[in-house]
Amino acid sequence: MEEAAAVRAASVSSVPILDAMGVRLVEVAAGHAVAELPAEPNRNHFGVTYAGSLYSVAEMLGGVLALATFDLEDELAGFVPLVKESTIRFRRPALGVVRAEATLSPADAERVRRDALATGRGEFVLEATLTDTSGEVVATTTGTYQVRRLG
């Protein structure tokens, strides 16, 4: 899918630190995104995945979902995705590749689009789950994001 490839390229390359962390988008579709974070260079001083890297890979999914879900080059031209607030709960130390996944329902996507067109901003809450290679949940995040008209 060409759109997914464009979102992958725009998302990671537009934030150089994500590229330096080795973040890789593995699934991108309207309302759904999955990214992977490699163990290196994301280890901390005692050999587990650095907390800031875990936060970063989860937080960026809000922007990825906005790019993949909303037509920011046509219907919502002039709009950008922004994070307003985000929290993370660390559940256990992460080792190896970490997978971050988030989904936005079609009903929420339609509401955000409608609000954005009517008021210049559409807000959504996104929950992400981060798992290690054994499938254990290592962290969860909740973020409030906005698709907002600039200018």
Steps between C-alpha positions, in 0.01 A plus 500: 500500500660829386331709770640279776851530353465880488385510863790277604752724326350826626457383859845371580708725278323818612610439861874422479524358852252223405724406210806503729313272744436254216120528525333308219135520401385149420125551454325817392137526397211735566433470873786261578878522541774274630863599552803308619785624714825303481703419809797698369564790537218521755658326801547689824781480757382164637421319176125542449316727258530867590172647633522803269526274196190307609309826543615634164397197295154504660446877476583517131213262417250786545660692216532188286132418549398856415704490179361161402139569600431860403560650158725785613592582140145533370191523718696607809774694319677735740441271799779338701498232771608614846530329837335690785563263788644155548569264787685173515480214746807279512400146590825305475852540357517452124762290327547453127274643233197686633177520299269801549144481370202739497157509337246775439144383434317606182237678714769700682671581171175631352434712811851648487461582129162661558625706796814609315305623200244678720731660758856478369595225745403142565617321811547131569631280779729218398615207709814315396631166622870416496602135507833320504606208283326252730171692469511636855364852547790721605319835495171668410436860403200726477531813293272784404569608144357764276468553128524879485490765232808717512482867417 
